[in-house]
Amino acid sequence: MNFSERTEQMPQLLDLSKLSGGGDTRVLSGKQRGIQARSDFSLEKFDKEQDYVTVKFAPEVQAVTPSFVLGMFGVSVKAYGSVDAFFEKYRFDVRPNLLAQIRRGAEYSLLKGDPLPF
């Protein structure tokens, strides 16, 4: 078998723990901070991979605002065309309350125009 012809997906890990600043930050917020995180973690690279991505946050994170999600993942959500397709690619290993917050931000990403144009 040719190893370049994979028949199953191999998950990638996107560990966002460092965003919590060693536990100092419990809320990930702000579109600009999300944009910076997208750049710092090279999300374009993950978007282009065929494999799905498991995303983890530090256990101290209590909230992820829609604005942060827009900044970090908005381009990815738009590229996949739907929230469900985005969640097929990016699989969040987080508590249910955080998953609901991330979903809300992903949904905002698909609104016409830019919901947060700054």
C-alpha positions in Angstrom: 0.0 0.0 0.0 1.2 3.5 -0.8 1.4 5.5 2.4 0.4 8.7 0.5 -3.0 7.1 -0.1 -4.6 7.2 3.3 -8.0 5.6 3.6 -8.8 6.9 7.1 -8.4 10.3 8.6 -5.7 10.9 11.2 -6.8 13.6 13.7 -4.7 16.6 14.3 -4.6 18.3 17.7 -5.1 22.1 18.1 -4.3 22.7 21.8 -5.3 26.3 22.6 -4.3 26.0 26.3 -1.7 28.7 26.0 -4.5 31.2 25.3 -5.4 31.0 29.0 -2.1 32.5 30.1 -1.4 29.7 32.6 -4.9 30.0 34.1 -4.9 33.8 34.3 -7.5 34.1 31.6 -10.9 32.4 32.0 -12.7 34.2 29.2 -11.5 34.3 25.6 -13.0 37.4 24.1 -12.5 39.9 21.3 -12.4 39.6 17.6 -8.9 41.1 17.4 -7.6 38.6 19.9 -9.3 35.8 17.9 -7.6 37.1 14.7 -4.3 37.1 16.5 -4.8 33.6 17.8 -5.7 32.4 14.2 -2.4 33.7 13.0 -0.4 32.4 16.0 -1.8 28.9 15.6 -1.6 28.9 11.8 -5.2 27.9 11.2 -4.8 28.2 7.5 -2.6 25.1 7.6 -5.3 23.2 9.5 -8.0 24.4 7.1 -6.1 22.9 4.1 -5.5 19.5 5.7 -7.8 16.7 4.9 -7.8 15.3 8.5 -10.2 16.5 11.1 -8.9 18.6 14.0 -9.5 18.1 17.7 -9.6 21.4 19.5 -8.9 21.7 23.2 -8.9 24.7 25.6 -7.4 24.9 29.0 -9.7 23.6 31.8 -9.7 27.1 33.3 -11.5 28.6 30.3 -15.1 29.4 31.4 -16.3 31.3 28.4 -15.6 31.8 24.7 -17.3 34.9 23.2 -18.9 35.0 19.7 -16.5 37.8 18.9 -13.4 35.6 19.6 -14.9 32.8 17.6 -15.5 35.2 14.7 -11.9 36.3 14.8 -10.3 32.9 15.1 -12.7 30.6 13.2 -14.9 32.9 11.1 -12.9 32.5 7.9 -12.9 28.7 8.4 -16.6 28.6 8.9 -17.2 30.6 5.8 -14.8 28.3 3.8 -16.7 25.2 4.9 -20.0 26.8 4.0 -22.0 25.7 7.0 -21.7 25.4 10.7 -22.2 21.6 10.5 -19.4 21.2 7.9 -17.1 23.4 10.1 -17.9 21.1 13.1 -17.1 18.0 11.0 -13.6 19.5 10.5 -13.0 21.1 13.9 -14.1 18.8 16.7 -14.1 20.6 20.0 -13.3 18.6 23.1 -14.9 21.0 25.5 -17.7 21.2 28.1 -21.2 21.6 26.6 -21.6 25.2 27.7 -18.4 26.2 25.8 -19.5 24.2 22.7 -22.8 26.1 22.7 -20.9 29.4 22.8 -18.5 28.3 20.0 -21.5 27.3 17.9 -23.2 30.7 18.4 -20.0 32.4 17.2 -19.8 30.1 14.2 -23.4 30.8 13.3 -22.7 34.6 13.4 -19.8 34.0 10.9 -22.3 33.1 8.2 -24.4 36.2 8.5 -24.3 38.5 5.5 -21.7 41.3 6.0 -19.5 41.4 9.0 -21.4 41.2 12.3 -18.4 42.9 14.0 -16.7 45.1 11.4 -13.9 46.3 13.7 
